[in-house]
Amino acid sequence: MKTKIITIEGIDGSGKTVQYGLLAAELERRGFSVMQRSYPVYDSYFGSRVGRFLTAADGVRATDVDQYSMALWFAMDRFDDLRDFRDGEADFLLINRYVLSNAVYQSIRDRDVGKPDIVDWVFDLEYRVLGLPRPDLNIFFDVEPEQAGKNVDKKGFRDYVGEGRDVYEASKSIQQRAREKYLEIAERYDDTVVIVSSRNGRMFPPEEIAAKVMLELEERVLLPVKDAE
């Protein structure tokens, strides 16, 4: 891959969108070209259906759909959107929620407790079967679920859900298990790093968190060397 792919991951309300923007701005400040994608794409064919499941708009909640079927809806949203991606068109592709979030959230819902997770199945589906590009690094922003919930309530109006929470955001148990699954996966896979973003119910300043991200990219040698002018 010529384009470095960095994904932004975390439970709902963990500050992903803020860090997504800060990372893009810093990379551009350093002279790199940056493309950005965010999932689900709620106004797309597949993403709009995901949004309706998340809000139970048609009487069917995402938490009631079997884990394999729900994972397929999320996966197809990415597959459809990334068909126009061309490797090398930019130095970086930043993605707000990607394959890892699908693997996590379809493994930890109430109906899935006690069942084997489908993490490796989702990775196989999206990376091998659908051929989606693998990220160079997944960044998990670790925030305590109680603080994350407060952050969700500050988001205001969102097109797919309005002023409230979607069915995943509304479940404290889902958010707690999602955090635990992210941390578990980070222990298993070298391409996933944990950025501690809160402590004792307090979020660290966004700029402090962003500095940790850049340090991680530098230590992993993920910043391409720019040709001399």
C-alpha positions as protocol buffer text, in pm:
chain_id: "A"
residue {
  index: 1
  type: MET
  ca { x: 0 y: 0 z: 0 }
}
residue {
  index: 2
  type: LYS
  ca { x: 128 y: 345 z: -91 }
}
residue {
  index: 3
  type: THR
  ca { x: -143 y: 524 z: 107 }
}
residue {
  index: 4
  type: LYS
  ca { x: -111 y: 483 z: 482 }
}
residue {
  index: 5
  type: ILE
  ca { x: -448 y: 391 z: 632 }
}
residue {
  index: 6
  type: ILE
  ca { x: -518 y: 500 z: 990 }
}
residue {
  index: 7
  type: THR
  ca { x: -849 y: 418 z: 1158 }
}
residue {
  index: 8
  type: ILE
  ca { x: -1009 y: 600 z: 1448 }
}
residue {
  index: 9
  type: GLU
  ca { x: -1188 y: 364 z: 1688 }
}
residue {
  index: 10
  type: GLY
  ca { x: -1359 y: 377 z: 2025 }
}
residue {
  index: 11
  type: ILE
  ca { x: -1686 y: 332 z: 2205 }
}
residue {
  index: 12
  type: ASP
  ca { x: -1962 y: 585 z: 2139 }
}
residue {
  index: 13
  type: GLY
  ca { x: -1871 y: 922 z: 2290 }
}
residue {
  index: 14
  type: SER
  ca { x: -1497 y: 860 z: 2313 }
}
residue {
  index: 15
  type: GLY
  ca { x: -1402 y: 1171 z: 2115 }
}
residue {
  index: 16
  type: LYS
  ca { x: -1332 y: 994 z: 1787 }
}
residue {
  index: 17
  type: THR
  ca { x: -1463 y: 1270 z: 1561 }
}
residue {
  index: 18
  type: VAL
  ca { x: -1259 y: 1538 z: 1739 }
}
residue {
  index: 19
  type: GLN
  ca { x: -939 y: 1333 z: 1710 }
}
residue {
  index: 20
  type: TYR
  ca { x: -1022 y: 1245 z: 1349 }
}
residue {
  index: 21
  type: GLY
  ca { x: -1028 y: 1615 z: 1266 }
}
residue {
  index: 22
  type: LEU
  ca { x: -719 y: 1701 z: 1470 }
}
residue {
  index: 23
  type: LEU
  ca { x: -515 y: 1423 z: 1309 }
}
residue {
  index: 24
  type: ALA
  ca { x: -615 y: 1529 z: 959 }
}
residue {
  index: 25
  type: ALA
  ca { x: -524 y: 1891 z: 1034 }
}
residue {
  index: 26
  type: GLU
  ca { x: -184 y: 1800 z: 1181 }
}
residue {
  index: 27
  type: LEU
  ca { x: -91 y: 1572 z: 893 }
}
residue {
  index: 28
  type: GLU
  ca { x: -184 y: 1842 z: 642 }
}
residue {
  index: 29
  type: ARG
  ca { x: 13 y: 2096 z: 844 }
}
residue {
  index: 30
  type: ARG
  ca { x: 317 y: 1871 z: 802 }
}
residue {
  index: 31
  type: GLY
  ca { x: 269 y: 1871 z: 427 }
}
residue {
  index: 32
  type: PHE
  ca { x: 93 y: 1536 z: 375 }
}
residue {
  index: 33
  type: SER
  ca { x: -213 y: 1486 z: 156 }
}
residue {
  index: 34
  type: VAL
  ca { x: -509 y: 1337 z: 343 }
}
residue {
  index: 35
  type: MET
  ca { x: -831 y: 1163 z: 238 }
}
residue {
  index: 36
  type: GLN
  ca { x: -1108 y: 1103 z: 492 }
}
residue {
  index: 37
  type: ARG
  ca { x: -1394 y: 854 z: 519 }
}
residue {
  index: 38
  type: SER
  ca { x: -1643 y: 797 z: 800 }
}
residue {
  index: 39
  type: TYR
  ca { x: -1878 y: 503 z: 854 }
}
residue {
  index: 40
  type: PRO
  ca { x: -2161 y: 425 z: 840 }
}
residue {
  index: 41
  type: VAL
  ca { x: -2251 y: 649 z: 546 }
}
residue {
  index: 42
  type: TYR
  ca { x: -2606 y: 714 z: 658 }
}
residue {
  index: 43
  type: ASP
  ca { x: -2730 y: 859 z: 329 }
}
residue {
  index: 44
  type: SER
  ca { x: -2607 y: 561 z: 125 }
}
residue {
  index: 45
  type: TYR
  ca { x: -2802 y: 251 z: 16 }
}
residue {
  index: 46
  type: PHE
  ca { x: -2662 y: 20 z: 284 }
}
residue {
  index: 47
  type: GLY
  ca { x: -2581 y: 286 z: 543 }
}
residue {
  index: 48
  type: SER
  ca { x: -2937 y: 418 z: 545 }
}
residue {
  index: 49
  type: ARG
  ca { x: -3060 y: 71 z: 638 }
}
residue {
  index: 50
  type: VAL
  ca { x: -2800 y: 52 z: 914 }
}
residue {
  index: 51
  type: GLY
  ca { x: -2933 y: 381 z: 1047 }
}
residue {
  index: 52
  type: ARG
  ca { x: -3287 y: 246 z: 1052 }
}
residue {
  index: 53
  type: PHE
  ca { x: -3176 y: -60 z: 1247 }
}
residue {
  index: 54
  type: LEU
  ca { x: -2987 y: 161 z: 1495 }
}
residue {
  index: 55
  type: THR
  ca { x: -3296 y: 374 z: 1556 }
}
residue {
  index: 56
  type: ALA
  ca { x: -3551 y: 90 z: 1529 }
}
residue {
  index: 57
  type: ALA
  ca { x: -3731 y: 306 z: 1269 }
}
residue {
  index: 58
  type: ASP
  ca { x: -3908 y: 4 z: 1121 }
}
residue {
  index: 59
  type: GLY
  ca { x: -3966 y: -173 z: 1450 }
}
residue {
  index: 60
  type: VAL
  ca { x: -3653 y: -388 z: 1420 }
}
residue {
  index: 61
  type: ARG
  ca { x: -3362 y: -295 z: 1648 }
}
residue {
  index: 62
  type: ALA
  ca { x: -3001 y: -356 z: 1552 }
}
residue {
  index: 63
  type: THR
  ca { x: -2958 y: -536 z: 1882 }
}
residue {
  index: 64
  type: ASP
  ca { x: -3224 y: -791 z: 1778 }
}
residue {
  index: 65
  type: VAL
  ca { x: -3072 y: -880 z: 1440 }
}
residue {
  index: 66
  type: ASP
  ca { x: -2840 y: -1183 z: 1442 }
}
residue {
  index: 67
  type: GLN
  ca { x: -2473 y: -1087 z: 1459 }
}
residue {
  index: 68
  type: TYR
  ca { x: -2372 y: -1219 z: 1116 }
}
residue {
  index: 69
  type: SER
  ca { x: -2654 y: -1038 z: 935 }
}
residue {
  index: 70
  type: MET
  ca { x: -2588 y: -711 z: 1117 }
}
residue {
  index: 71
  type: ALA
  ca { x: -2217 y: -737 z: 1040 }
}
residue {
  index: 72
  type: LEU
  ca { x: -2297 y: -782 z: 671 }
}
residue {
  index: 73
  type: TRP
  ca { x: -2497 y: -457 z: 656 }
}
residue {
  index: 74
  type: PHE
  ca { x: -2207 y: -261 z: 805 }
}
residue {
  index: 75
  type: ALA
  ca { x: -1953 y: -439 z: 583 }
}
residue {
  index: 76
  type: MET
  ca { x: -2147 y: -375 z: 263 }
}
residue {
  index: 77
  type: ASP
  ca { x: -2172 y: -6 z: 347 }
}
residue {
  index: 78
  type: ARG
  ca { x: -1792 y: 13 z: 348 }
}
residue {
  index: 79
  type: PHE
  ca { x: -1755 y: -210 z: 42 }
}
residue {
  index: 80
  type: ASP
  ca { x: -1988 y: 14 z: -158 }
}
residue {
  index: 81
  type: ASP
  ca { x: -1825 y: 337 z: -44 }
}
residue {
  index: 82
  type: LEU
  ca { x: -1464 y: 225 z: -99 }
}
residue {
  index: 83
  type: ARG
  ca { x: -1510 y: 108 z: -456 }
}
residue {
  index: 84
  type: ASP
  ca { x: -1364 y: 437 z: -578 }
}
residue {
  index: 85
  type: PHE
  ca { x: -1059 y: 423 z: -347 }
}
residue {
  index: 86
  type: ARG
  ca { x: -731 y: 422 z: -536 }
}
residue {
  index: 87
  type: ASP
  ca { x: -413 y: 343 z: -351 }
}
residue {
  index: 88
  type: GLY
  ca { x: -158 y: 622 z: -378 }
}
residue {
  index: 89
  type: GLU
  ca { x: -402 y: 907 z: -441 }
}
residue {
  index: 90
  type: ALA
  ca { x: -304 y: 1054 z: -102 }
}
residue {
  index: 91
  type: ASP
  ca { x: -37 y: 1002 z: 159 }
}
residue {
  index: 92
  type: PHE
  ca { x: -300 y: 910 z: 420 }
}
residue {
  index: 93
  type: LEU
  ca { x: -652 y: 777 z: 435 }
}
residue {
  index: 94
  type: LEU
  ca { x: -812 y: 845 z: 773 }
}
residue {
  index: 95
  type: ILE
  ca { x: -1122 y: 642 z: 856 }
}
residue {
  index: 96
  type: ASN
  ca { x: -1361 y: 719 z: 1141 }
}
residue {
  index: 97
  type: ARG
  ca { x: -1490 y: 371 z: 1242 }
}
residue {
  index: 98
  type: TYR
  ca { x: -1386 y: 83 z: 1021 }
}
residue {
  index: 99
  type: VAL
  ca { x: -1373 y: -297 z: 1023 }
}
residue {
  index: 100
  type: LEU
  ca { x: -1260 y: -320 z: 1385 }
}
residue {
  index: 101
  type: SER
  ca { x: -1575 y: -150 z: 1513 }
}
residue {
  index: 102
  type: ASN
  ca { x: -1790 y: -400 z: 1323 }
}
residue {
  index: 103
  type: ALA
  ca { x: -1595 y: -691 z: 1470 }
}
residue {
  index: 104
  type: VAL
  ca { x: -1634 y: -548 z: 1822 }
}
residue {
  index: 105
  type: TYR
  ca { x: -1997 y: -436 z: 1825 }
}
residue {
  index: 106
  type: GLN
  ca { x: -2144 y: -743 z: 1656 }
}
residue {
  index: 107
  type: SER
  ca { x: -1971 y: -962 z: 1918 }
}
residue {
  index: 108
  type: ILE
  ca { x: -2083 y: -802 z: 2246 }
}
residue {
  index: 109
  type: ARG
  ca { x: -2455 y: -725 z: 2229 }
}
residue {
  index: 110
  type: ASP
  ca { x: -2686 y: -870 z: 2494 }
}
residue {
  index: 111
  type: ARG
  ca { x: -2807 y: -1144 z: 2260 }
}
residue {
  index: 112
  type: ASP
  ca { x: -2447 y: -1247 z: 2188 }
}
residue {
  index: 113
  type: VAL
  ca { x: -2331 y: -1286 z: 2549 }
}
residue {
  index: 114
  type: GLY
  ca { x: -2198 y: -1636 z: 2606 }
}
residue {
  index: 115
  type: LYS
  ca { x: -2146 y: -1701 z: 2233 }
}
residue {
  index: 116
  type: PRO
  ca { x: -1803 y: -1710 z: 2064 }
}
residue {
  index: 117
  type: ASP
  ca { x: -1719 y: -1367 z: 1923 }
}
residue {
  index: 118
  type: ILE
  ca { x: -1713 y: -1314 z: 1547 }
}
residue {
  index: 119
  type: VAL
  ca { x: -1404 y: -1092 z: 1538 }
}
residue {
  index: 120
  type: ASP
  ca { x: -1199 y: -1319 z: 1311 }
}
residue {
  index: 121
  type: TRP
  ca { x: -1504 y: -1391 z: 1092 }
}
residue {
  index: 122
  type: VAL
  ca { x: -1558 y: -1018 z: 1035 }
}
residue {
  index: 123
  type: PHE
  ca { x: -1190 y: -966 z: 952 }
}
residue {
  index: 124
  type: ASP
  ca { x: -1206 y: -1255 z: 702 }
}
residue {
  index: 125
  type: LEU
  ca { x: -1529 y: -1121 z: 549 }
}
residue {
  index: 126
  type: GLU
  ca { x: -1415 y: -763 z: 503 }
}
residue {
  index: 127
  type: TYR
  ca { x: -1044 y: -804 z: 428 }
}
residue {
  index: 128
  type: ARG
  ca { x: -1030 y: -1133 z: 235 }
}
residue {
  index: 129
  type: VAL
  ca { x: -1376 y: -1187 z: 84 }
}
residue {
  index: 130
  type: LEU
  ca { x: -1470 y: -824 z: 14 }
}
residue {
  index: 131
  type: GLY
  ca { x: -1109 y: -716 z: -41 }
}
residue {
  index: 132
  type: LEU
  ca { x: -1123 y: -400 z: 170 }
}
residue {
  index: 133
  type: PRO
  ca { x: -780 y: -246 z: 237 }
}
residue {
  index: 134
  type: ARG
  ca { x: -620 y: -334 z: 569 }
}
residue {
  index: 135
  type: PRO
  ca { x: -525 y: -40 z: 790 }
}
residue {
  index: 136
  type: ASP
  ca { x: -168 y: 25 z: 887 }
}
residue {
  index: 137
  type: LEU
  ca { x: -289 y: 121 z: 1233 }
}
residue {
  index: 138
  type: ASN
  ca { x: -613 y: 109 z: 1432 }
}
residue {
  index: 139
  type: ILE
  ca { x: -618 y: 373 z: 1706 }
}
residue {
  index: 140
  type: PHE
  ca { x: -851 y: 293 z: 1995 }
}
residue {
  index: 141
  type: PHE
  ca { x: -933 y: 591 z: 2215 }
}
residue {
  index: 142
  type: ASP
  ca { x: -1001 y: 443 z: 2557 }
}
residue {
  index: 143
  type: VAL
  ca { x: -1263 y: 636 z: 2755 }
}
residue {
  index: 144
  type: GLU
  ca { x: -1457 y: 516 z: 3060 }
}
residue {
  index: 145
  type: PRO
  ca { x: -1816 y: 430 z: 2951 }
}
residue {
  index: 146
  type: GLU
  ca { x: -1979 y: 668 z: 3202 }
}
residue {
  index: 147
  type: GLN
  ca { x: -1782 y: 963 z: 3068 }
}
residue {
  index: 148
  type: ALA
  ca { x: -1843 y: 850 z: 2710 }
}
residue {
  index: 149
  type: GLY
  ca { x: -2218 y: 844 z: 2775 }
}
residue {
  index: 150
  type: LYS
  ca { x: -2209 y: 1204 z: 2893 }
}
residue {
  index: 151
  type: ASN
  ca { x: -2023 y: 1297 z: 2576 }
}
residue {
  index: 152
  type: VAL
  ca { x: -2289 y: 1129 z: 2360 }
}
residue {
  index: 153
  type: ASP
  ca { x: -2557 y: 1342 z: 2526 }
}
residue {
  index: 154
  type: LYS
  ca { x: -2368 y: 1656 z: 2426 }
}
residue {
  index: 155
  type: LYS
  ca { x: -2370 y: 1571 z: 2053 }
}
residue {
  index: 156
  type: GLY
  ca { x: -2704 y: 1734 z: 1980 }
}
residue {
  index: 157
  type: PHE
  ca { x: -2902 y: 1665 z: 1664 }
}
residue {
  index: 158
  type: ARG
  ca { x: -2776 y: 1397 z: 1425 }
}
residue {
  index: 159
  type: ASP
  ca { x: -2950 y: 1317 z: 1097 }
}
residue {
  index: 160
  type: TYR
  ca { x: -2997 y: 946 z: 1157 }
}
residue {
  index: 161
  type: VAL
  ca { x: -3111 y: 955 z: 1521 }
}
residue {
  index: 162
  type: GLY
  ca { x: -3217 y: 1312 z: 1603 }
}
residue {
  index: 163
  type: GLU
  ca { x: -3141 y: 1442 z: 1952 }
}
residue {
  index: 164
  type: GLY
  ca { x: -3121 y: 1109 z: 2136 }
}
residue {
  index: 165
  type: ARG
  ca { x: -2903 y: 799 z: 2150 }
}
residue {
  index: 166
  type: ASP
  ca { x: -2914 y: 506 z: 1909 }
}
residue {
  index: 167
  type: VAL
  ca { x: -2979 y: 155 z: 2042 }
}
residue {
  index: 168
  type: TYR
  ca { x: -2609 y: 79 z: 2090 }
}
residue {
  index: 169
  type: GLU
  ca { x: -2533 y: 412 z: 2258 }
}
residue {
  index: 170
  type: ALA
  ca { x: -2828 y: 369 z: 2495 }
}
residue {
  index: 171
  type: SER
  ca { x: -2697 y: 43 z: 2642 }
}
residue {
  index: 172
  type: LYS
  ca { x: -2442 y: 80 z: 2923 }
}
residue {
  index: 173
  type: SER
  ca { x: -2369 y: -292 z: 2913 }
}
residue {
  index: 174
  type: ILE
  ca { x: -2294 y: -283 z: 2541 }
}
residue {
  index: 175
  type: GLN
  ca { x: -2056 y: 10 z: 2584 }
}
residue {
  index: 176
  type: GLN
  ca { x: -1874 y: -160 z: 2872 }
}
residue {
  index: 177
  type: ARG
  ca { x: -1837 y: -487 z: 2683 }
}
residue {
  index: 178
  type: ALA
  ca { x: -1729 y: -301 z: 2369 }
}
residue {
  index: 179
  type: ARG
  ca { x: -1452 y: -131 z: 2563 }
}
residue {
  index: 180
  type: GLU
  ca { x: -1338 y: -464 z: 2703 }
}
residue {
  index: 181
  type: LYS
  ca { x: -1342 y: -625 z: 2357 }
}
residue {
  index: 182
  type: TYR
  ca { x: -1140 y: -340 z: 2204 }
}
residue {
  index: 183
  type: LEU
  ca { x: -879 y: -378 z: 2478 }
}
residue {
  index: 184
  type: GLU
  ca { x: -872 y: -754 z: 2428 }
}
residue {
  index: 185
  type: ILE
  ca { x: -817 y: -716 z: 2054 }
}
residue {
  index: 186
  type: ALA
  ca { x: -541 y: -461 z: 2112 }
}
residue {
  index: 187
  type: GLU
  ca { x: -359 y: -727 z: 2314 }
}
residue {
  index: 188
  type: ARG
  ca { x: -395 y: -977 z: 2028 }
}
residue {
  index: 189
  type: TYR
  ca { x: -310 y: -765 z: 1726 }
}
residue {
  index: 190
  type: ASP
  ca { x: -2 y: -548 z: 1677 }
}
residue {
  index: 191
  type: ASP
  ca { x: -185 y: -314 z: 1440 }
}
residue {
  index: 192
  type: THR
  ca { x: -411 y: -184 z: 1717 }
}
residue {
  index: 193
  type: VAL
  ca { x: -292 y: 70 z: 1974 }
}
residue {
  index: 194
  type: VAL
  ca { x: -469 y: 201 z: 2284 }
}
residue {
  index: 195
  type: ILE
  ca { x: -463 y: 576 z: 2353 }
}
residue {
  index: 196
  type: VAL
  ca { x: -582 y: 639 z: 2709 }
}
residue {
  index: 197
  type: SER
  ca { x: -810 y: 940 z: 2679 }
}
residue {
  index: 198
  type: SER
  ca { x: -974 y: 977 z: 3022 }
}
residue {
  index: 199
  type: ARG
  ca { x: -906 y: 906 z: 3387 }
}
residue {
  index: 200
  type: ASN
  ca { x: -1130 y: 919 z: 3694 }
}
residue {
  index: 201
  type: GLY
  ca { x: -1423 y: 1050 z: 3492 }
}
residue {
  index: 202
  type: ARG
  ca { x: -1229 y: 1331 z: 3327 }
}
residue {
  index: 203
  type: MET
  ca { x: -1137 y: 1358 z: 2959 }
}
residue {
  index: 204
  type: PHE
  ca { x: -782 y: 1461 z: 2885 }
}
residue {
  index: 205
  type: PRO
  ca { x: -748 y: 1778 z: 2675 }
}
residue {
  index: 206
  type: PRO
  ca { x: -798 y: 1702 z: 2303 }
}
residue {
  index: 207
  type: GLU
  ca { x: -457 y: 1845 z: 2214 }
}
residue {
  index: 208
  type: GLU
  ca { x: -287 y: 1619 z: 2470 }
}
residue {
  index: 209
  type: ILE
  ca { x: -457 y: 1313 z: 2323 }
}
residue {
  index: 210
  type: ALA
  ca { x: -367 y: 1424 z: 1969 }
}
residue {
  index: 211
  type: ALA
  ca { x: -2 y: 1459 z: 2069 }
}
residue {
  index: 212
  type: LYS
  ca { x: -4 y: 1095 z: 2187 }
}
residue {
  index: 213
  type: VAL
  ca { x: -136 y: 991 z: 1847 }
}
residue {
  index: 214
  type: MET
  ca { x: 140 y: 1170 z: 1657 }
}
residue {
  index: 215
  type: LEU
  ca { x: 402 y: 1020 z: 1887 }
}
residue {
  index: 216
  type: GLU
  ca { x: 262 y: 674 z: 1811 }
}
residue {
  index: 217
  type: LEU
  ca { x: 278 y: 737 z: 1436 }
}
residue {
  index: 218
  type: GLU
  ca { x: 637 y: 856 z: 1466 }
}
residue {
  index: 219
  type: GLU
  ca { x: 743 y: 559 z: 1677 }
}
residue {
  index: 220
  type: ARG
  ca { x: 582 y: 318 z: 1429 }
}
residue {
  index: 221
  type: VAL
  ca { x: 752 y: 498 z: 1137 }
}
residue {
  index: 222
  type: LEU
  ca { x: 418 y: 565 z: 969 }
}
residue {
  index: 223
  type: LEU
  ca { x: 499 y: 919 z: 857 }
}
residue {
  index: 224
  type: PRO
  ca { x: 635 y: 902 z: 500 }
}
residue {
  index: 225
  type: VAL
  ca { x: 959 y: 1086 z: 434 }
}
residue {
  index: 226
  type: LYS
  ca { x: 879 y: 1390 z: 220 }
}
residue {
  index: 227
  type: ASP
  ca { x: 1099 y: 1450 z: -82 }
}
residue {
  index: 228
  type: ALA
  ca { x: 1322 y: 1755 z: -55 }
}
residue {
  index: 229
  type: GLU
  ca { x: 1187 y: 2057 z: -238 }
}
